[in-house]
Amino acid sequence: MKLFDVYPLQPVTIAQAKGAWVWDEQGNKYLDMYGGHAVISVGHTHPHYVKRLTEQLGKIGFYSNSVHLGIQEDLTEILGRISGKPHFQLFLCNSGAEANENALKLASFHTGRKKILAFRNAFHGRTSLVVAATDNPKIAAPVNQTDHVIFAPFNDEAVLDAVFSEQGEEIAAVIVEGIQGVGGIHEASVSFLKKIRSLCDAWGAVYIADGIQCGYGRTGKFFSHDYSGTEADIYTTAKGMGNGFPIGGVWIGPKFTPWHGMLGTTFGGNPLACAAALAVAEVMEAESLMTNSSEMGSYLTDRLKTRTEIPEIRGRGLMIGIDLPADKAGLRKKLLHEGRVFTGEAKPNVVRLLPSLALTRAEADHFLEKFHEAYQS
């Protein structure tokens, strides 16, 4: 048997990791400025994270949601505090796609409607309805195709008004990323998010804030949507939530009333997953990582902007997109193979930075040095 070949792989085998650094099998050291798609939020193998998981594994690794699991309540309490949303309810699952699927299902239950409004260049996941709400027909199989999803241009308030005027009574939910990640690090404007909130209120639709990549403290606030000064009805989280251990969450506003069997999952919220998420939340709080993310993000973008030949640098905190001229399309590979720095990409020609929220000034300087060397070569 062999692996199903669906991933374009970098020719590097990572054997060890610590903090913002990884080592390959030959012992070469790389700076990780991508964190495996924004997953590594507190740094690789953080000692508190390792301790929490190890201790939990020594007690109980798994039991289903058919019994009371106290660690779920511990997690819910700290997440309510650090996010500033203690009045919300939490449903635990396994991934971002699953979180978004459940959010859309909740919206449909609540409104009795079928239509979903999503936006161009959106990415919400690869399963069932969320892949239909993802603006990439290539990854939607025929079985995923549906007329329940409406796409509108991102940040276009006039079109948003027009869509609701025509179909508002059919729209169950609007789902929007605070910053589009896969779409190239494009931020939803404050006025756009305010418009979504007001239209959802006026037409009885549910506002779903997809915080899978742009949430969990990455931008300096717990949810990037919070910069708008509005509150969504449902928030979704995953990637940075478990620092690599699979866990997702649906943050459900107080207007939603649960009933037994409404949602369900076998592995979601298991003790090991909760221990991972609890450790992440504790480290984020103790080490003020949201503040650090804001400060290090500003430091990086300010210095990157000194290269006036770069067309544009976008993002907030440690979610940064660097537009490259066409003749610099190979820069990411140079960074990896010559500079030994991992970064991400979005097309066309966008380098994505999604490092640990614990990134230090010295590590940021190391990246800047290697980026400038690769850019000039």
ABEGO torsion letter per residue (X at the ends): XBBBBABBBBBBBBABBBEABBBBAAGBBBBBAAGGGGABAAEBGBAAAAAAAAAAAAABABBBAABBBAAAAAAAAAAAAAAGBAABBBBBBABAAAAAAAAAAAAAAAAGBABBBBBBGBBAEABEAAAAABBBAAABBAAABBAABBBBBBGBAAAAAAAAAAAAAABABBBBBABBAAAGGBBBBAAAAAAAAAAAAAAGBBBBBBAAAABGGAAGBABAAAAAGBBBABBBBBAAAAGGBBBBBBBBBAABBBBBGABBBAABGBAAAAAAAAAAAAAAAAAGAAAAAAAAAAAAAAAAAABAABABBBEBEABBBBBBBAAAAAAAAAAAAAAGBBBBBBOBGBBBBBBBAABBAAAAAAAAAAAAAAAAX
